[in-house]
Amino acid sequence: MQAEHYANKFENSSPVLGVAVGETRYLIPMSEVSEVIDMSKVVAVPLTQSWFLGLTNIRGNLYGVTDLGAYLGDGATLFNLKSRILLTSLDKKLSGGFVVDSMLGIREQSEFTLLEENKKMKETMRRQYRDTEERIWEELSLFALMREEKFLQIAL
């Protein structure tokens, strides 16, 4: 599916999950997050990209775990007690876990004002929003991210 489909899905669904990755705040459609878990044991996989942290077993299902900050170019996540893994499954063949610095809660789309769309942004982040406290948030589609060629090339 194309990124426009994911962007439209974001607009049409009210609940979004707010997360922090470094200094950046992201809004992720709740429909793209199946579960949020504490940092669990991740087994490193040799000869993989620096943003790929390894594999974790969650109730008998293996998930590849990605450092979202490192993948997006914001620098490696400094793990702490607030760090979480967002689990998502695009289909039965493609699932993953994404490490974020902290959770900022479930929000309603109506809480945010859409800023002018920036065509130069990545397809996974096409829109920016402002909240009532004048903070900037970026839209992020984990489903679109998982379809990027870069994401599918974990090996060095």
Beta strands, then each sheet from edge to edge (+ up, - down):
strand 1: 15-21
strand 2: 24-29
strand 3: 35-38
strand 4: 52-58
strand 5: 61-67
strand 6: 84-91
strand 7: 94-100
strand 8: 102-108
strand 9: 113-114
strand 10: 128-130
strand 11: 136-139
sheet 1: 8+ 1- 2+ 11+ 10- 9+
sheet 2: 3+ 6- 7+ 5+ 4-
end
